[in-house]
Amino acid sequence: MSDLLEVTARNVTGTKACQKLRQEGHVPAILYGHGESCVDLVVRRDAVEAMVRHGSKTVELTGAVKSPALVRELQWNAYGTIPLHIDFLRIDPSEKINVMVPVEFRGECPGAKAGGKFKQVLRELEVECTAQTMAEVAVAHVAHLEAGNVLKIKHLELPQGARATSDGEAVVASCLLSDQKLEDALDIGTKAAESNDE
């Protein structure tokens, strides 16, 4: 479910004007897309920080503009503590969009306990979805990852209606033995993961 985010129209532009808005606890923003005119907006900083805490990638804009939107880009200060600017992209809730989501590992890897070396190969993944099927994370279950095996993109858990745009055979994580190469584990990992899915 998208966060509700109240926005107001921004009649001032430029560096000095935006700095003043930030000092007053606001974040300058812009809304664009779908062939419509760009709209300069401003959002309360605490609302933006709440949105970030919730991990929202889509929001329902209210106030000066009423529109579902994708958070296309969020700029931070050098310390990553203060949001400086937001780019919103207008979306149709049913249209297909591509977003990057983090890979979240769940469970304990039995292969690591048996002497294998666990290695995360992929940290984020491009996913095609709609605003209604938006994936917050791609879940990688490692409870069946034995020593000498690999976990692939096709084994990740995504919401129904969402799909990875990358090759399903690409490796997400490995648990290799000390004398083993990744290439040697690919076939083993495929068979092991498929048998565990059955």
QUIRACOR-V802693 format. One line per field, one symbol per residue. phi: phi as a letter, one per 40 degrees, with the letter a starting at -180 (. if undefined). A space follows every 50 residues. Layout:
phi = ???
This chain:
phi = .cccbcbbcbcbbhdcccccccccgbbcaabahfgcccbcbabccccccc ccccgcbbbbcbgcbbacacccabcbcccgbbcbabbbbcbcdbccbbbc bccbcbgbcccccchcbcbccbbaacbcabccbdccabcbcbcbccdgbb bbdccccbccgbacccdcccccabbccdbbbddccccccccccccccc
